[in-house]
């Protein structure tokens, strides 16, 4: 009976807990942004069927502990208006999340609030949510608005870092070198002065926008297009924790989405179904099959912008315990 219940709660995005007969409901909040009117609904579930406590997860969702197995159907019914408001894809309305994988997609606060961010991280996170959820594969995806990487994208399977291609109008430049100093102290020292003109090293530039923010005359502006740095296969864990490495630089939104969707196809093809719990981390699958094989699957049908740089081969470092 316990095995049956365990399978059921995992499939419905509930957590196995240390208390026999009790579970915890996991609530998805794509991009980490929700309207305040949903908070009383979450409170009601916690007080009516949980133990009155709510855990804010590292992935920007909610967990409500203390829920009896027998109350799962009632909790799923109360989750429905939350799922509807957040526009979460469902296989069966009224039955909760009905998928065990694809962790809540997290994001920094983005350009709605932060002056450093190059794009609306919440909108992209919600768009990605609709593309990849529901799914039983355990992918972790995170979005950050700029190279400051406040959401720590390099600890995820996929990290999407915003980039802007700085636009320079020398006629507006008064030679104060505020941009050069900002880039030197706060970023990667990609700007220099040559013949009284500011020069950008395009190979070093990470598209962070520090020059734009610090220019008093708007000689530097953001490009009308937003680009992304796609970093892949960061992970924590027991055997080999490591940071994600660059895969694409100056990538487009469509390319990022297509590569992540292609990766689901790749994992479904190569995953070891005999692994404990039927799960095998995507990074270990790539380690086993080889990066070049993954790259072939990942780039299938992807249209790359002429500016896009594909980093290959990709090597990961990190601590090894095996």
FIKE-855675 format. One record per residue: z, y, x of N, C-alpha, C, CB in turn; residue in one letter. Coordinates in pm, whole numbers, padded with zeros to 5 digits, always signed. Glycine has a CB too. Example, Ala and Ser with C-alpha at 12.3 -4.5 7.8 and 13.67 -1.06 7.14 Angstrom:
REM FIKE-855675
+00780-00569+01319+00780-00450+01230+00780-00330+01320+00905-00447+01131A;+00708-00225+01285+00714-00106+01367+00787+00003+01290+00572-00060+01408S;
//
This chain:
REM FIKE-855675
+00000-00120+00083+00000+00000+00000+00000+00126+00087+00122+00000-00094X;+00078+00120+00196+00084+00236+00284-00051+00260+00350+00191+00216+00390X;-00121+00154+00394-00253+00170+00455-00350+00234+00358-00307+00035+00503X;-00346+00192+00232-00434+00247+00131-00408+00395+00111-00418+00172-00001X;-00281+00431+00102-00246+00572+00084-00284+00655+00206-00096+00586+00056X;-00266+00598+00324-00301+00669+00446-00449+00703+00450-00263+00586+00569X;-00534+00608+00414-00678+00634+00411-00711+00742+00307-00755+00505+00380X;-00643+00735+00194-00670+00831+00087-00633+00973+00129-00594+00792-00039X;-00516+00989+00189-00475+01125+00223-00560+01184+00335-00328+01127+00264X;-00603+01102+00430-00689+01153+00537-00824+01196+00480-00708+01048+00646X;-00877+01117+00389-01006+01149+00331-01000+01277+00248-01055+01035+00245X;-00884+01310+00198-00868+01429+00115-00807+01546+00193-00781+01397-00005X;-00819+01542+00325-00774+01652+00411-00624+01676+00402-00847+01779+00375X;-00549+01570+00372-00403+01577+00380-00359+01517+00513-00337+01503+00260X;-00237+01548+00552-00185+01500+00680-00085+01386+00660-00120+01614+00757X;-00092+01288+00751+00013+01187+00756+00137+01252+00818-00033+01060+00838X;+00252+01240+00756+00373+01304+00806+00477+01199+00846+00432+01398+00700X;+00587+01244+00901+00694+01155+00945+00781+01106+00830+00781+01226+01048X;+00767+01170+00714+00848+01131+00599+00769+01033+00514+00891+01255+00515X;+00822+00914+00495+00752+00812+00420+00730+00858+00275+00831+00679+00423X;+00606+00846+00228+00575+00883+00091+00543+01029+00071+00688+00847+00005X;+00548+01109+00181+00517+01252+00171+00400+01288+00261+00641+01337+00208X;+00323+01386+00218+00209+01434+00294+00211+01586+00300+00078+01384+00231X;+00112+01643+00365+00099+01788+00375-00045+01825+00341+00138+01841+00517X;-00062+01921+00253-00195+01965+00211-00248+02068+00310-00191+02024+00068X;-00370+02046+00356-00434+02139+00448-00535+02225+00370-00505+02064+00565X;-00522+02355+00381-00606+02449+00306-00699+02520+00403-00519+02551+00227X;-00829+02509+00379-00929+02571+00465-00943+02719+00434-01064+02500+00449X;-00952+02800+00539-00979+02943+00524-01085+02979+00629-00846+03031+00543X;-01214+02958+00599-01319+02982+00698-01316+03124+00753-01455+02955+00637X;-01309+03136+00885-01303+03267+00947-01166+03331+00944-01399+03357+00883X;-01069+03266+00881-00932+03316+00880-00908+03435+00790-00892+03350+01016X;-01001+03468+00701-00986+03586+00615-00987+03544+00469-01099+03689+00642X;-00886+03590+00395-00880+03565+00251-00822+03686+00182-00796+03440+00220X;-00845+03698+00052-00790+03809-00025-00646+03778-00064-00875+03836-00150X;-00566+03883-00079-00422+03867-00101-00390+03797-00232-00355+04001-00099X;-00482+03800-00329-00453+03737-00458-00444+03585-00449-00560+03775-00558X;-00490+03526-00339-00480+03381-00323-00343+03338-00271-00587+03333-00229X;-00268+03429-00213-00139+03393-00156-00039+03343-00262-00080+03513-00084X;-00030+03405-00381+00060+03349-00483+00021+03209-00528+00063+03441-00604X;-00110+03176-00524-00153+03042-00562-00104+02940-00460-00306+03036-00574X;-00109+02977-00333-00060+02889-00226+00092+02877-00236-00101+02944-00087X;+00158+02988-00265+00303+02986-00283+00343+02894-00398+00355+03128-00308X;+00268+02898-00506+00300+02815-00622+00293+02666-00589+00204+02847-00737X;+00191+02626-00511+00181+02486-00471+00300+02446-00386+00050+02460-00395X;+00335+02533-00290+00446+02502-00200+00578+02489-00275+00458+02609-00093X;+00600+02574-00373+00728+02572-00445+00732+02465-00555+00754+02708-00506X;+00615+02434-00612+00612+02337-00723+00604+02194-00673+00493+02365-00814X;+00524+02169-00571+00503+02031-00527+00541+02007-00381+00359+01994-00547X;+00560+02112-00303+00601+02095-00164+00750+02117-00148+00524+02191-00075X;+00790+02147-00025+00932+02172+00002+00963+02321+00013+00973+02102+00130X;+00870+02404-00036+00891+02548-00035+00851+02617+00093+01033+02577-00062X;+00796+02541+00189+00757+02598+00317+00605+02592+00333+00827+02524+00434X;+00551+02687+00412+00408+02692+00442+00392+02710+00592+00338+02808+00363X;+00309+02626+00653+00282+02637+00796+00148+02706+00819+00283+02496+00863X;+00147+02811+00901+00023+02877+00941-00029+02804+01064+00044+03030+00971X;-00144+02741+01052-00194+02656+01159-00263+02736+01269-00291+02553+01103X;-00281+02672+01382-00352+02736+01493-00498+02759+01460-00339+02653+01620X;-00550+02688+01359-00689+02703+01319-00704+02797+01200-00749+02567+01286X;-00602+02881+01174-00608+02986+01073-00614+02933+00930-00728+03073+01098X;-00565+02815+00910-00551+02763+00774-00405+02756+00735-00616+02625+00762X;-00378+02693+00621-00241+02672+00574-00214+02523+00563-00219+02742+00438X;-00090+02483+00590-00045+02348+00558+00080+02358+00473-00019+02266+00688X;+00081+02282+00365+00196+02281+00274+00260+02144+00285+00154+02314+00126X;+00375+02133+00352+00439+02002+00369+00528+01965+00250+00522+02002+00497X;+00572+01840+00250+00667+01794+00149+00607+01752+00017+00764+01898+00124X;+00477+01725+00014+00409+01687-00111+00414+01534-00126+00261+01737-00112X;+00455+01485-00241+00459+01342-00269+00316+01290-00285+00543+01312-00396X;+00294+01166-00240+00164+01105-00259+00122+01108-00405+00164+00962-00207X;+00217+01084-00492+00189+01076-00635+00146+01209-00694+00309+01024-00708X;+00169+01319-00621+00135+01453-00672+00004+01506-00616+00246+01550-00640X;-00067+01426-00538-00189+01475-00473-00294+01521-00574-00248+01366-00385X;-00312+01446-00681-00412+01486-00781-00377+01619-00845-00426+01377-00888X;-00248+01640-00873-00204+01766-00933-00225+01881-00835-00057+01757-00975X;-00198+01856-00708-00218+01960-00606-00367+01993-00592-00159+01914-00469X;-00451+01890-00593-00596+01914-00584-00644+02004-00697-00672+01781-00587X;-00588+01984-00817-00627+02069-00931-00587+02214-00905-00561+02018-01061X;-00470+02236-00844-00424+02372-00815-00500+02434-00698-00274+02372-00786X;-00557+02349-00613-00637+02400-00501-00773+02453-00546-00657+02290-00398X;-00820+02410-00663-00956+02441-00704-00987+02591-00709-00982+02382-00838X;-00902+02676-00769-00935+02820-00768-00938+02880-00628-00837+02895-00853X;-00859+02823-00536-00862+02870-00397-00994+02831-00332-00742+02813-00316X;-01034+02707-00355-01161+02657-00300-01278+02737-00357-01179+02507-00331X;-01273+02765-00487-01380+02842-00551-01389+02983-00493-01357+02850-00702X;-01274+03048-00478-01274+03187-00430-01324+03196-00285-01131+03247-00440X;-01291+03095-00205-01334+03095-00065-01472+03032-00048-01232+03021+00021X;-01532+02989-00159-01669+02935-00161-01686+02817-00066-01770+03044-00125X;-01590+02723-00075-01595+02602+00005-01685+02499-00064-01453+02544+00027X;-01776+02439+00012-01858+02332-00044-01771+02213-00082-01966+02289+00056X;-01803+02150-00195-01728+02034-00241-01822+01922-00280-01639+02072-00360X;-01778+01799-00255-01852+01682-00303-01820+01657-00450-01819+01558-00218X;-01691+01669-00485-01646+01645-00622-01550+01756-00662-01578+01505-00635X;-01593+01852-00745-01503+01959-00789-01377+01902-00855-01575+02053-00887X;-01264+01964-00823-01137+01920-00878-01067+01814-00797-01157+01870-01015X;-01135+01763-00693-01078+01656-00610-01041+01704-00470-01176+01540-00600X;-01022+01834-00454-00983+01886-00324-01100+01892-00229-00874+01801-00264X;-01074+01862-00103-01176+01879+00001-01260+01754+00025-01110+01920+00129X;-01209+01637-00006-01282+01509+00001-01362+01492+00130-01376+01498-00116X;-01306+01532+00241-01367+01508+00372-01258+01512+00477-01479+01614+00403X;-01270+01423+00575-01164+01410+00674-01185+01495+00798-01150+01266+00714X;-01307+01544+00821-01336+01609+00948-01381+01753+00939-01439+01533+01019X;-01446+01799+01046-01490+01937+01063-01375+02032+01036-01610+01970+00970X;-01298+02057+01138-01177+02139+01125-01210+02280+01077-01103+02144+01259X;-01111+02346+01019-01133+02482+00969-01196+02568+01077-01000+02544+00921X;-01300+02638+01041-01372+02723+01136-01295+02853+01154-01517+02751+01087X;-01258+02880+01277-01173+02995+01305-01253+03110+01365-01060+02956+01400X;-01197+03231+01355-01268+03350+01404-01170+03461+01435-01373+03398+01301X;-01205+03544+01532-01129+03667+01554-01159+03763+01440-01164+03731+01692X;-01097+03879+01438-01109+03969+01324-01248+04034+01316-01003+04077+01333X;-01320+04040+01428-01460+04081+01425-01484+04229+01402-01529+04007+01320X;-01610+04262+01378-01653+04402+01374-01607+04477+01249-01803+04409+01382X;-01553+04408+01151-01497+04479+01036-01382+04569+01077-01450+04381+00931X;-01313+04532+01185-01193+04605+01227-01200+04645+01375-01068+04521+01203X;-01239+04551+01459-01227+04570+01604-01346+04649+01662-01216+04435+01674X;-01321+04755+01739-01431+04834+01798-01505+04760+01909-01378+04964+01851X;-01445+04655+01963-01510+04581+02071-01607+04475+02018-01405+04514+02159X;-01585+04429+01896-01664+04319+01841-01808+04361+01817-01602+04267+01711X;-01901+04271+01843-02043+04301+01829-02101+04252+01697-02119+04239+01942X;-02024+04173+01619-02079+04121+01493-01967+04086+01397-02167+03998+01519X;-02004+04058+01272-01909+04022+01168-01878+03873+01181-01965+04056+01025X;-01770+03842+01247-01735+03703+01276-01704+03624+01149-01615+03697+01370X;-01641+03688+01051-01607+03619+00927-01732+03574+00853-01521+03709+00837X;-01830+03662+00843-01954+03626+00773-02025+03509+00840-02048+03746+00767X;-02029+03510+00973-02095+03400+01044-02014+03271+01026-02110+03434+01194X;-01881+03282+01031-01797+03164+01012-01818+03103+00874-01649+03200+01032X;-01827+03187+00772-01850+03137+00636-01988+03073+00624-01835+03250+00534X;-02085+03132+00690-02220+03075+00688-02220+02938+00755-02320+03170+00758X;-02150+02928+00867-02142+02800+00937-02068+02697+00853-02073+02817+01072X;-01964+02740+00783-01890+02651+00694-01982+02585+00592-01779+02729+00621X;-02070+02664+00532-02161+02610+00431-02262+02514+00492-02234+02724+00360X;-02292+02531+00620-02390+02445+00686-02331+02309+00723-02444+02514+00809X;-02202+02304+00759-02150+02181+00820-02036+02114+00745-02104+02211+00958X;-01983+02176+00639-01875+02113+00562-01922+02085+00421-01749+02202+00560X;-01885+01972+00361-01792+01868+00409-01857+01771+00505-01734+01792+00293X;-01775+01713+00592-01822+01614+00688-01700+01541+00742-01905+01681+00803X;-01715+01415+00774-01603+01336+00826-01594+01339+00978-01616+01194+00780X;-01693+01398+01046-01687+01409+01191-01598+01526+01232-01829+01426+01250X;-01524+01509+01340-01419+01604+01377-01471+01707+01477-01298+01531+01435X;-01542+01806+01428-01590+01916+01513-01496+02035+01500-01735+01956+01474X;-01483+02109+01610-01405+02233+01609-01497+02347+01654-01279+02221+01702X;-01506+02449+01568-01598+02561+01592-01519+02691+01581-01717+02560+01490X;-01542+02784+01672-01472+02912+01670-01566+03026+01705-01352+02909+01766X;-01541+03142+01643-01624+03261+01662-01539+03375+01718-01691+03304+01530X;-01595+03446+01817-01527+03564+01869-01629+03676+01885-01457+03533+02004X;-01586+03799+01860-01678+03912+01852-01728+03963+01984-01613+04021+01783X;-01657+03935+02093-01699+03987+02223-01644+03899+02334-01651+04132+02242X;-01674+03936+02456-01636+03855+02572-01485+03854+02598-01707+03905+02694X;-01408+03936+02527-01262+03928+02540-01211+03793+02490-01194+04042+02462X;-01285+03732+02398-01257+03596+02349-01113+03580+02299-01285+03495+02459X;-01074+03664+02206-00937+03659+02153-00907+03528+02079-00913+03777+02060X;-01009+03461+02027-00988+03337+01951-00986+03214+02043-01097+03321+01845X;-01013+03238+02175-01014+03130+02274-01120+03024+02241-00874+03064+02281X;-01244+03070+02229-01352+02979+02193-01375+02869+02297-01479+03058+02174X;-01336+02894+02419-01363+02795+02524-01268+02675+02518-01352+02861+02661X;-01184+02669+02417-01101+02551+02394-01150+02471+02275-00955+02593+02373X;-01275+02498+02231-01331+02432+02114-01457+02354+02151-01363+02535+02006X;-01501+02268+02059-01626+02196+02080-01742+02294+02089-01650+02095+01968X;-01739+02394+02002-01840+02499+02005-01772+02635+01995-01943+02481+01889X;-01805+02723+02088-01755+02860+02083-01873+02955+02078-01665+02891+02205X;-01867+03051+01987-01976+03147+01970-01922+03285+02005-02034+03144+01824X;-01969+03341+02115-01920+03468+02168-02027+03575+02147-01883+03456+02319X;-01990+03684+02081-02085+03790+02052-02133+03863+02177-02024+03887+01956X;-02260+03904+02177-02319+03978+02287-02406+04090+02232-02401+03884+02380X;-02407+04204+02297-02501+04310+02264-02578+04345+02390-02427+04436+02207X;-02707+04372+02375-02788+04414+02489-02782+04567+02496-02937+04363+02476X;-02708+04623+02591-02690+04768+02596-02822+04842+02612-02597+04805+02710X;-02836+04951+02535-02957+05034+02540-02921+05166+02609-03015+05058+02396X;-02997+05202+02712-02964+05319+02794-03069+05428+02778-02951+05280+02941X;-03024+05550+02741-03110+05667+02733-03068+05764+02843-03103+05735+02591X;-03144+05766+02952-03103+05845+03067-03099+05995+03036-03197+05819+03184X;-03179+06039+02935-03180+06181+02901-03045+06227+02845-03292+06210+02800X;-02968+06136+02788-02837+06170+02732-02724+06157+02834-02808+06083+02613X;-02754+06098+02947-02651+06070+03048-02620+06197+03128-02697+05957+03144X;-02490+06226+03142-02449+06344+03219-02390+06305+03354-02347+06427+03140X;-02401+06177+03388-02360+06133+03520-02212+06123+03543-02415+06223+03619X;-02133+06111+03439-01987+06105+03455-01941+05970+03509-01919+06132+03323X;-02023+05869+03495-01996+05733+03542-01878+05666+03472-01970+05736+03690X;-01845+05713+03354-01738+05647+03277-01775+05502+03247-01710+05724+03145X;-01903+05478+03221-01949+05342+03192-01934+05252+03314-02096+05344+03147X;-01966+05306+03432-01957+05229+03556-01813+05190+03584-02015+05308+03675X;-01723+05286+03566-01581+05259+03591-01525+05157+03491-01501+05390+03584X;-01567+05169+03364-01518+05076+03263-01568+04935+03290-01563+05120+03123X;-01694+04924+03329-01751+04792+03358-01685+04730+03480-01902+04803+03379X;-01652+04815+03577-01591+04766+03699-01447+04719+03675-01593+04875+03806X;-01372+04794+03594-01230+04764+03575-01203+04668+03460-01154+04891+03551X;-01289+04672+03357-01261+04593+03237-01357+04476+03216-01266+04681+03118X;-01468+04475+03294-01566+04370+03268-01614+04308+03399-01685+04426+03189X;-01744+04296+03419-01797+04213+03528-01866+04294+03638-01893+04112+03473X;-01851+04427+03637-01909+04512+03742-02061+04497+03748-01847+04478+03879X;-02123+04511+03630-02268+04495+03620-02343+04628+03630-02303+04425+03490X;-02272+04741+03639-02337+04872+03644-02318+04936+03781-02280+04965+03535X;-02421+05008+03826-02415+05080+03952-02495+05209+03940-02468+04993+04068X;-02487+05295+04039-02559+05422+04040-02665+05418+04149-02462+05542+04060X;-02788+05442+04110-02899+05448+04206-02983+05572+04176-02986+05319+04199X;-02993+05660+04274-03070+05785+04258-03025+05862+04133-03220+05754+04249X;-02894+05875+04119-02831+05952+04011-02858+05892+03872-02881+06096+04016X;-02895+05764+03870-02922+05698+03743-02840+05569+03736-03074+05668+03726X;-02790+05540+03617-02712+05418+03598-02808+05299+03587-02622+05429+03471X;-02778+05194+03661-02861+05073+03661-02775+04955+03617-02923+05047+03803X;-02830+04874+03525-02757+04756+03475-02814+04630+03538-02766+04747+03320X;-02727+04550+03595-02766+04421+03650-02775+04323+03534-02665+04372+03760X;-02896+04292+03493-02915+04211+03372-02865+04068+03391-03061+04209+03333X;-02861+04020+03515-02812+03884+03539-02661+03875+03528-02857+03835+03677X;-02592+03983+03562-02446+03981+03556-02391+04022+03420-02390+04071+03662X;-02467+04105+03348-02417+04162+03223-02382+04053+03122-02522+04257+03162X;-02262+04064+03060-02218+03968+02959-02230+04025+02818-02074+03926+02986X;-02287+04145+02805-02310+04203+02673-02184+04240+02599-02388+04109+02591X;-02080+04281+02672-01949+04306+02610-01942+04440+02536-01842+04302+02715X;-02027+04537+02575-02027+04666+02508-01929+04768+02562-02001+04646+02366X;-01864+04740+02675-01769+04836+02732-01839+04967+02767-01701+04778+02857X;-01963+04959+02813-02037+05081+02848-02060+05166+02723-02172+05045+02915X;-02089+05100+02611-02113+05171+02485-01986+05241+02438-02164+05074+02377X;-01876+05170+02442-01749+05223+02393-01701+05341+02476-01643+05115+02391X;-01726+05337+02606-01670+05438+02696-01764+05554+02726-01631+05373+02825X;-01888+05549+02681-01981+05659+02708-01954+05777+02614-02129+05612+02693X;-01924+05898+02666-01892+06012+02581-02014+06079+02518-01816+06113+02660X;-02134+06048+02565-02255+06115+02515-02350+06021+02442-02328+06181+02630X;-02308+05897+02421-02392+05795+02357-02523+05771+02432-02421+05836+02213X;-02514+05782+02563-02629+05741+02644-02646+05589+02636-02611+05787+02792X;-02534+05521+02616-02536+05376+02594-02512+05347+02446-02428+05306+02682X;-02596+05264+02386-02578+05221+02248-02599+05070+02241-02676+05296+02152X;-02554+05012+02130-02571+04868+02110-02714+04838+02065-02470+04814+02005X;-02764+04723+02103-02896+04681+02058-02892+04653+01908-02944+04555+02134X;-03001+04678+01837-03003+04648+01693-02985+04500+01665-03132+04696+01631X;-03025+04415+01761-03008+04271+01746-02873+04229+01805-03125+04194+01814X;-02812+04130+01740-02691+04069+01795-02730+03936+01859-02581+04049+01685X;-02675+03913+01976-02699+03787+02045-02565+03715+02064-02770+03810+02183X;-02575+03589+02106-02454+03508+02118-02458+03425+02245-02437+03417+01995X;-02340+03405+02302-02322+03308+02409-02263+03183+02345-02228+03365+02525X;-02332+03072+02354-02285+02946+02296-02222+02864+02407-02401+02868+02227X;-02091+02842+02397-02020+02759+02494-01984+02627+02427-01892+02832+02550X;-01988+02519+02502-01977+02387+02440-01876+02296+02509-02111+02321+02439X;-01815+02214+02428-01735+02098+02466-01607+02132+02542-01817+02007+02549X;-01539+02238+02497-01402+02257+02542-01312+02162+02464-01358+02405+02524X;-01198+02127+02521-01108+02036+02449-00971+02035+02512-01166+01895+02446X;-00873+02001+02432-00740+01969+02481-00731+01816+02481-00626+02035+02393X;-00612+01762+02473-00601+01616+02466-00537+01555+02588-00736+01557+02447X;-00526+01423+02585-00448+01349+02685-00524+01324+02815-00404+01218+02627X;-00650+01279+02804-00717+01225+02921-00780+01331+03010-00821+01130+02878X;-00852+01426+02952-00930+01519+03034-00946+01654+02964-01068+01459+03065X;-00839+01733+02953-00853+01866+02892-00940+01955+02981-00713+01932+02871X;-01021+02041+02915-01112+02124+02993-01159+02243+02909-01232+02042+03042X;-01213+02344+02975-01269+02459+02907-01417+02436+02881-01247+02587+02989X;-01466+02497+02772-01609+02489+02740-01690+02565+02845-01637+02546+02599X;-01812+02520+02865-01904+02584+02959-02023+02643+02883-01952+02482+03066X;-02088+02743+02942-02205+02806+02881-02318+02704+02863-02253+02924+02967X;-02381+02708+02746-02502+02631+02720-02619+02725+02697-02483+02537+02599X;-02603+02820+02601-02705+02921+02577-02646+03059+02598-02764+02908+02435X;-02725+03148+02656-02688+03289+02671-02799+03373+02609-02665+03327+02823X;-02761+03478+02535-02855+03561+02459-02927+03475+02353-02958+03628+02555X;-02849+03396+02282-02903+03309+02176-02900+03382+02042-02823+03176+02167X;-02981+03335+01948-02985+03392+01813-02895+03311+01720-03129+03396+01760X;-02866+03370+01605-02783+03302+01505-02847+03172+01459-02759+03393+01385X;-02976+03174+01431-03045+03054+01384-03039+02942+01487-03189+03086+01350X;-03054+02976+01613-03049+02875+01718-02911+02811+01727-03087+02936+01853X;-02807+02892+01717-02670+02840+01722-02645+02742+01608-02567+02955+01716X;-02682+02780+01487-02662+02694+01371-02737+02563+01386-02706+02765+01243X;-02863+02570+01427-02947+02451+01439-02891+02356+01543-03091+02490+01475X;-02844+02407+01655-02789+02322+01761-02664+02249+01714-02757+02405+01887X;-02577+02318+01642-02456+02253+01593-02490+02146+01490-02359+02356+01533X;-02584+02174+01401-02626+02074+01303-02692+01955+01373-02722+02135+01199X;-02772+01982+01475-02833+01873+01551-02728+01785+01618-02928+01929+01657X;-02616+01847+01656-02511+01771+01723-02446+01671+01628-02405+01866+01779X;-02436+01705+01500-02386+01607+01403-02477+01485+01400-02376+01671+01261X;-02608+01507+01404-02704+01396+01406-02686+01313+01532-02848+01449+01396X;-02670+01380+01645-02648+01313+01773-02523+01225+01769-02637+01416+01887X;-02413+01281+01720-02287+01206+01716-02298+01088+01620-02170+01299+01674X;-02358+01108+01504-02374+00997+01410-02454+00882+01472-02443+01046+01282X;-02545+00917+01562-02628+00814+01626-02551+00739+01735-02754+00877+01685X;-02468+00810+01812-02409+00751+01932-02260+00718+01921-02428+00843+02046X;-02192+00762+01816-02048+00744+01809-02008+00596+01812-01993+00810+01683X;-01899+00568+01879-01845+00434+01886-01758+00410+01762-01762+00412+02017X;-01811+00336+01667-01739+00312+01542-01618+00222+01561-01832+00250+01439X;-01609+00157+01677-01494+00070+01705-01380+00146+01772-01537-00046+01793X;-01399+00274+01796-01292+00354+01856-01172+00361+01762-01342+00497+01890X;-01050+00382+01813-00931+00388+01727-00949+00487+01613-00809+00426+01810X;-00925+00440+01492-00940+00526+01376-01084+00558+01342-00865+00652+01398X;-01180+00494+01412-01321+00523+01389-01363+00657+01443-01352+00516+01243X;-01279+00716+01530-01308+00849+01583-01332+00842+01734-01192+00945+01553X;-01430+00916+01780-01456+00935+01922-01493+01081+01942-01569+00839+01974X;-01421+01149+02028-01445+01292+02046-01585+01317+02099-01341+01352+02142X;-01648+01420+02046-01786+01451+02081-01806+01468+02232-01830+01577+02010X;-01709+01529+02299-01721+01550+02443-01728+01419+02520-01605+01631+02494X;-01652+01320+02475-01654+01190+02542-01785+01117+02515-01536+01105+02496X;-01845+01141+02398-01976+01082+02369-02080+01138+02465-02016+01108+02221X;-02075+01270+02487-02169+01333+02581-02144+01282+02723-02157+01487+02576X;-02017+01268+02760-01985+01213+02892-02044+01073+02907-01832+01209+02914X;-02041+00996+02800-02088+00858+02804-02241+00848+02805-02032+00781+02685X;-02306+00932+02726-02452+00922+02714-02525+01007+02817-02495+00965+02575X;-02456+01108+02870-02518+01199+02967-02560+01329+02902-02638+01132+03032X;-02545+01439+02976-02577+01571+02921-02724+01583+02884-02539+01679+03019X;-02814+01531+02965-02956+01547+02937-02996+01481+02806-03038+01489+03052X;-02932+01369+02772-02960+01305+02645-02910+01393+02531-02895+01165+02639X;-02790+01448+02547-02739+01539+02444-02830+01661+02429-02595+01585+02479X;-02872+01719+02540-02957+01837+02536-03085+01810+02457-02992+01882+02678X;-03142+01692+02474-03264+01656+02403-03242+01661+02252-03313+01517+02445X;-03132+01604+02207-03099+01605+02064-03064+01745+02017-02983+01509+02036X;-02984+01817+02097-02934+01948+02055-03046+02049+02035-02836+02001+02157X;-03149+02045+02118-03256+02144+02113-03374+02100+02027-03304+02174+02253X;-03363+01986+01961-03471+01938+01877-03502+02037+01764-03435+01801+01817X;-03624+02090+01762-03666+02182+01657-03606+02321+01665-03633+02124+01527X;-03540+02355+01774-03478+02486+01790-03578+02586+01846-03354+02478+01882X;-03594+02700+01778-03680+02807+01827-03595+02906+01905-03755+02877+01709X;-03619+02914+02033-03540+03001+02120-03605+03137+02136-03521+02936+02256X;-03523+03241+02132-03569+03376+02157-03617+03386+02303-03457+03480+02128X;-03718+03469+02332-03765+03484+02470-03654+03524+02567-03876+03586+02475X;-03550+03594+02517-03441+03636+02604-03342+03523+02634-03367+03752+02542X;-03342+03419+02554-03241+03315+02564-03250+03240+02696-03254+03219+02448X;-03135+03223+02757-03123+03146+02881-03054+03014+02848-03045+03226+02991X;-03116+02903+02884-03057+02771+02864-02996+02725+02996-03164+02668+02814X;-02865+02703+02994-02796+02657+03114-02805+02504+03121-02647+02704+03114X;-02866+02455+03226-02879+02310+03240-02902+02277+03388-02995+02254+03152X;-02840+02170+03435-02744+02088+03362-02610+02159+03350-02725+01953+03431X;-02528+02112+03256-02394+02166+03236-02293+02068+03295-02365+02193+03084X;-02201+02122+03377-02095+02040+03435-01961+02094+03389-02104+02039+03591X;-01871+02005+03354-01737+02045+03312-01635+02004+03418-01701+01983+03176X;-01539+02092+03442-01427+02057+03531-01307+02028+03441-01395+02172+03635X;-01190+02036+03495-01070+02010+03416-00983+01905+03481-01107+01968+03275X;-00867+01885+03422-00772+01786+03473-00815+01646+03431-00629+01817+03423X;-00808+01552+03522-00841+01412+03491-00717+01326+03510-00958+01361+03580X;-00683+01249+03407-00569+01158+03415-00612+01012+03419-00476+01181+03297X;-00742+00986+03413-00787+00847+03411-00839+00804+03548-00896+00828+03305X;
//
